[in-house]
Amino acid sequence: MRVLGIETSCDETGIAVYDDEQGLLSHTLYSQVKLHADYGGVV
């Protein structure tokens, strides 16, 4: 079985695809930390 995991917060989103036989197939993270740095944090 393959599982798609999605995690999100106010400034980051991560996803991963996991297979019970092959293990972790793929993962990625999108972050807005650099965008918020000018303001000292999440606005």
Secondary structure, 3 states (H helix, E strand, C coil): CEEEEEEECCCEEEEEEEECCCEEEEEEEEECHHHHHCCCCCC
